[in-house]
Amino acid sequence: MSVNQVSASQMSVSRAPGETRLRIRAAGEEDLPHIVRLDAEAFPSDPYPYFVLRQLLASFPDFVFVVADGEDLVGYVLSTPPNAAHSWILSLGITPGLRGQGLGRQLMTRILSRLRAESVHSVSLSVEPGNDTAVALYRSLGFLPDPGGPRPDYFGPGAHRLLMTLSL
Ligand SMILES: CC(C)(COP(=O)(O)OP(=O)(O)OC[C@H]1O[C@@H](n2cnc3c(N)ncnc32)[C@H](O)[C@@H]1OP(=O)(O)O)[C@@H](O)C(=O)NCCC(=O)NCCS
C-alpha cells in the first residue's frame, strides 16, 4: 500500500485495482459510533465515554477529521477550536491493522493545516511518556516536550503525561 497526499483536504491510499480508497474528510454526527469504536481500539484501558465523544463532536464539528474506508472509518483526530490562538489535540487514533503506514501523520498534517487556517499560534497535546510511536510522530512534526519532563498524575493517580507543544 502506498500513501499519496492529494491535497490538504483529501488524501488517498492506493490499493489493488477495484479496492476502496481511503480518504481523509471532516467528520459528521453519523460517524460517532465509528469514532467511539476507534477510540476504544486506540485507548483500550481508558477510552473516552460515548457521551464525551458525542459532546466533543457536537461542540467542535469543524475540528474532527476521519480516515474513511468506504462506509467504515479507520482513523480519527480531534482538536479544540482555538482559544486565544491556542488549541489542544485531544485525540488521535488509527485502527491497529493500518498503523505504521503514514495515516497518523496525514491526520496530524490535516488538523494542523486546519488550525493554521484559524490563525492558531500554538498547539498542545498530552501523551503517555512511554508511547514512543506517538512521541516520535509529534517530535517529527515539530512538537517540543515540556522541559520539565512528564507531569506526574496529570490525568489522575499514576496517569503521568508528557505535554508537548508546537508553535505554528
Ligand atoms: C500513534 C498513532 C496514531 C500513529 O499513527 P500511525 O499511522 O501508526 O503512524 P504513521 O505511520 O503516520 O507514522 C508516523 C510516525 O510515527 C512513528 N512511528 C510509526 N510507527 C512506529 C513504530 N512502530 N515504532 C516507532 N515509531 C513509529 C514514526 O516517527 C513515524 O514517522 P516515519 O513514518 O517518518 O518513520 C497510532 O500508532 C495509534 O493509533 N496508536 C494508538 C493510539 C495512540 O497512541 N494515539 C496517540 C495518543 S497521544
The ligand as a Gaussian input file, in Angstrom:
#p B3LYP/6-31G(d) Opt

LIG

0 1
 C        0.190000       6.931000      17.375000
 C       -0.556000       6.568000      16.082000
 C       -1.748000       7.485000      15.908000
 C        0.419000       6.772000      14.918000
 O       -0.274000       6.541000      13.715000
 P        0.393000       5.694000      12.532000
 O       -0.489000       5.778000      11.366000
 O        0.712000       4.326000      13.049000
 O        1.756000       6.494000      12.323000
 P        2.460000       6.813000      10.933000
 O        2.533000       5.564000      10.116000
 O        1.839000       8.003000      10.327000
 O        3.940000       7.130000      11.413000
 C        4.238000       8.416000      11.860000
 C        5.494000       8.368000      12.692000
 O        5.246000       7.641000      13.887000
 C        6.439000       6.966000      14.254000
 N        6.179000       5.538000      14.196000
 C        5.222000       4.881000      13.480000
 N        5.257000       3.572000      13.736000
 C        6.259000       3.399000      14.622000
 C        6.791000       2.287000      15.305000
 N        6.302000       1.048000      15.127000
 N        7.797000       2.475000      16.184000
 C        8.307000       3.721000      16.396000
 N        7.821000       4.829000      15.778000
 C        6.838000       4.659000      14.913000
 C        7.495000       7.360000      13.258000
 O        8.125000       8.535000      13.729000
 C        6.659000       7.677000      12.047000
 O        7.299000       8.542000      11.200000
 P        8.039000       7.957000       9.854000
 O        6.983000       7.350000       9.043000
 O        8.631000       9.167000       9.235000
 O        9.024000       6.958000      10.354000
 C       -1.028000       5.092000      16.094000
 O        0.063000       4.258000      16.345000
 C       -2.120000       4.808000      17.117000
 O       -3.307000       4.939000      16.829000
 N       -1.715000       4.415000      18.333000
 C       -2.665000       4.157000      19.432000
 C       -3.291000       5.434000      19.929000
 C       -2.271000       6.461000      20.336000
 O       -1.261000       6.166000      20.967000
 N       -2.561000       7.736000      19.977000
 C       -1.734000       8.867000      20.341000
 C       -2.011000       9.249000      21.735000
 S       -1.275000      10.788000      22.195000

